[in-house]
C-alpha cells in the first residue's frame, strides 16, 4: 500500500507516518497544501500515485477559525474537497465538535449533528461536500487526542501533557467527553482504509466526565496538579458502534491512558 499523508509534521500526521512505515507501508509526506491550488493538488496526487490519501491537515483551533473564517473555509472545506475530487480512496479527519450544539444527552451517533462554532460548521460542510464528490471517501470524526511530545514535531498542549506540566487545571464535572491516545488513532488507520465510504465516529468512548477522568489520572500518577470544576459544559462524547461493526475498536479513555502510561513508563 502506498499512502500519501497530509500534515506530515502535525500532531496526527507525523504519528501516522511513523506507525505506517514501521508496519511496512510506503507513507509519503505531502508538502504543505496551504497555498496549493486545486490544480496543484491534482498534480501532486497524479505524481505520487497513492492508493490512499490520509488528510490530517486543517486549521483546528476554534478561536482562529472564528477570527479568520475565510482561512478556515479554505483549509477545512475547499482543500479536502479538492482531494476528494481526484477519485482516490481518501480518509479525511473531521471532529467531535460537530456535536457541540446537540441538545440530547448522548453519546451521539453519526447522524446527530448540531455544530455550534465556525470550525464545526465548516467540518460538517466538508463531510457533506466530500461525500457528494466521492462517495468512497471515509470521514473520521476524531476526539481530543493526547500523547507525549514527539521530537521534531510541533506539540501543542493536550490533556496528558497539560496534566503533567501545569500546576492547576480546570475541567467540567458535568461534561462527558472522550480523549483518545493518538498512537492508537495512527495504528488503526490501515484498517480504516478498508472501510466503505461514509462518516464514522473514530476514537475512544468514555463514561466519565472530564473532571472524573482528570481525577483518575491525577490519582494514578500521583500528580501534584490542583483540579477544579469548570462548571457546566456541553457533552462531546460519541457512540462508536458503527465503527465497531466493521471490527475497528478503540480502547476506552481509561484503557488508552493506561496503555500510554505503560508505553512511556510514566
C-alpha positions in Angstrom: 0.0 0.0 0.0 1.2 3.5 -0.9 -0.2 6.2 1.4 0.0 10.0 0.9 -0.3 11.8 4.2 -1.0 15.5 4.5 0.1 17.4 7.6 3.1 15.1 8.0 4.7 17.3 10.7 1.4 17.8 12.6 0.3 16.1 15.8 -1.6 13.3 14.0 0.1 13.1 10.6 3.6 12.7 12.0 2.5 9.7 14.1 0.6 8.1 11.2 3.7 8.3 9.0 5.8 6.8 11.8 3.4 3.9 12.5 2.8 3.1 8.9 6.5 3.0 8.0 7.1 0.7 11.0 4.3 -1.6 9.6 5.9 -1.7 6.1 3.5 0.8 4.4 5.0 3.3 2.0 3.9 6.5 3.7 4.7 9.6 1.6 4.7 13.0 3.4 2.8 15.6 1.4 4.2 19.2 1.3 2.1 21.9 2.9 -1.1 22.4 1.0 -1.8 25.8 2.5 -1.1 27.7 -0.7 -1.9 25.0 -3.2 -4.5 25.4 -5.9 -6.8 22.6 -7.0 -4.6 22.0 -10.0 -1.5 21.7 -7.8 -3.3 19.1 -5.6 -4.3 17.2 -8.7 -0.7 17.2 -9.9 0.6 16.1 -6.5 -1.8 13.1 -6.5 -1.0 12.2 -10.1 2.8 12.3 -9.4 2.7 10.3 -6.2 0.1 7.8 -7.3 -1.1 6.8 -3.8 -3.5 4.0 -3.1 -4.9 6.1 -0.2 -4.7 9.7 0.8 -4.9 10.4 4.5 -5.8 14.0 5.0 -4.9 15.3 8.5 -4.0 18.9 7.7 -6.5 21.5 9.0 -7.0 24.7 10.9 -8.3 23.1 14.1 -8.1 25.9 16.6 -11.7 27.1 17.3 -10.7 30.7 18.1 -8.6 31.0 15.0 -11.5 29.8 12.8 -13.8 32.3 14.4 -11.3 35.2 13.8 -10.5 34.2 10.2 -13.4 32.2 8.7 -12.0 32.6 5.2 -8.8 30.8 6.0 -10.8 28.2 7.9 -13.1 27.6 4.9 -10.2 27.2 2.6 -8.3 24.8 4.9 -11.3 22.9 6.3 -13.6 22.7 3.3 -12.0 23.6 -0.1 -8.7 21.7 0.2 -10.3 18.4 1.4 -12.9 18.8 -1.4 -10.2 19.2 -4.0 -8.5 16.0 -2.7 -11.8 14.0 -2.8 -12.4 15.1 -6.4 -9.4 13.2 -7.6 -11.3 10.0 -7.1 -8.5 8.3 -5.0 -9.6 6.5 -1.8 -9.3 9.2 0.9 -9.5 9.2 4.7 -10.2 12.7 5.9 -10.2 13.8 9.5 -13.2 15.6 10.9 -14.1 16.4 14.6 -16.4 15.7 17.5 -17.1 19.4 17.5 -19.9 18.7 15.0 -21.9 17.6 18.1 -21.2 20.9 20.0 -24.8 22.1 19.8 -26.6 18.8 20.3 -29.5 19.0 22.7 -29.6 15.4 23.7 -27.5 13.8 26.5 -25.6 11.5 24.1 -23.4 9.7 23.4 -24.0 10.9 19.9 -24.4 8.8 16.7 -23.1 10.0 13.4 -26.5 11.5 12.2 -27.0 13.6 15.4 -25.1 16.7 14.4 -25.5 20.3 15.6 -22.3 22.4 15.1 -22.1 25.4 17.3 -19.0 27.2 16.1 -17.3 28.1 12.7 -14.8 25.2 12.8 -17.5 22.7 13.4 -19.8 24.1 10.7 -17.0 24.1 8.2 -16.1 20.5 9.1 -19.7 19.3 8.7 -20.0 21.1 5.3 -16.7 19.4 4.3 -18.1 16.0 5.1 -21.2 16.5 3.1 -19.5 18.0 0.0 -16.7 15.4 0.1 -19.2 12.5 0.0 -21.1 14.2 -2.8 -17.8 14.5 -4.8 -16.5 11.0 -3.9 -18.9 8.6 -2.1 -16.0 6.2 -1.5 -14.4 8.8 0.9 -14.1 7.9 4.6 -14.7 10.8 7.1 -13.2 10.1 10.6 -14.7 12.2 13.4 -11.9 12.4 16.0 -12.0 13.3 19.6 -9.4 15.4 21.5 -6.2 13.4 21.3 -3.2 13.2 23.6 0.4 11.9 23.6 3.8 12.7 25.0 5.8 15.2 22.9 7.4 13.8 19.7 10.9 15.0 18.7 10.9 17.4 15.7 7.1 17.8 15.6 5.0 20.8 16.8 3.4 19.7 20.1 0.6 21.8 21.3 -0.8 21.3 24.7 -3.0 18.2 25.1 -4.8 16.5 28.0 -1.9 14.4 29.2 0.8 17.0 28.8 -1.3 19.7 30.5 -1.9 17.4 33.4 1.8 16.6 33.7 3.2 20.1 33.3 0.6 22.6 34.6 0.1 23.2 38.4 -3.6 23.8 38.1 -6.3 22.5 35.6 -10.0 23.1 35.3 -12.4 20.5 33.8 -16.2 20.2 33.8 -17.8 17.9 36.3 -20.8 17.5 34.0 -19.3 17.3 30.5 -19.0 13.8 29.0 -16.2 13.8 26.5 -13.6 11.2 25.4 -9.9 11.8 24.9 -8.0 9.4 22.7 -4.4 8.1 22.6 -3.2 9.4 19.3 -0.9 6.3 18.8 -4.0 4.1 18.5 -5.5 6.6 16.1 -2.5 6.1 13.9 -2.3 2.4 14.2 -5.9 1.9 13.2 -5.6 4.0 10.0 -4.7 0.9 7.9 -7.9 -1.0 8.7 -9.8 2.3 8.4 -8.6 2.5 4.8 -10.8 -0.6 4.1 -14.0 1.0 5.4 -16.8 1.7 2.9 -17.3 5.3 2.2 -19.2 7.3 4.9 -18.9 9.0 8.2 -17.5 7.3 11.3 -17.0 8.3 14.9 -13.3 7.5 15.3 -11.9 7.4 18.8 -12.3 6.3 22.4 -15.6 6.2 24.3 -15.8 7.4 27.9 -18.4 7.0 30.6 -16.7 9.5 32.9 -16.9 13.3 32.9 -13.8 15.2 32.0 -13.3 16.1 35.7 -13.6 12.5 36.7 -11.1 11.5 34.0 -8.6 14.1 35.2 -9.1 13.0 38.8 -8.4 9.4 37.8 -5.1 10.4 36.1 -4.1 12.5 39.0 -4.5 9.6 41.4 -2.9 7.1 39.1 0.3 9.1 38.5 0.2 10.9 41.9 0.4 14.2 40.2 0.7 17.5 42.2 -1.8 19.2 39.9 -4.7 21.1 41.5 -8.1 20.3 39.9 -11.2 22.5 39.9 -14.6 22.2 38.4 -15.1 24.4 35.3 -18.8 24.2 35.5 -21.4 23.0 33.0 -20.1 22.3 29.5 -21.7 20.7 26.5 -21.3 17.0 26.1 -19.0 15.9 23.3 -19.0 12.1 23.7 -19.5 9.8 20.7 -21.2 6.5 20.1 -18.7 4.4 18.1 -20.8 1.3 17.5 -20.8 1.9 13.7 -17.0 1.7 13.6 -17.1 -1.3 15.9 -19.4 -3.1 13.5 -16.5 -3.2 11.0 -14.2 -4.7 13.6 -12.3 -1.4 14.4 -12.3 -1.0 18.2 -10.6 1.7 20.3 -9.6 1.4 23.9 -11.9 3.3 26.3 -10.4 6.5 27.5 -9.1 4.9 30.7 -7.8 1.9 28.9 -6.0 4.2 26.5 -4.5 6.2 29.3 -3.3 3.1 31.0 -1.7 1.9 27.7 0.0 5.3 27.3 1.3 5.2 30.8 2.9 1.8 30.1 4.3 2.8 26.8 6.2 5.8 28.3 6.9 4.2 31.7 5.1 7.1 33.4 
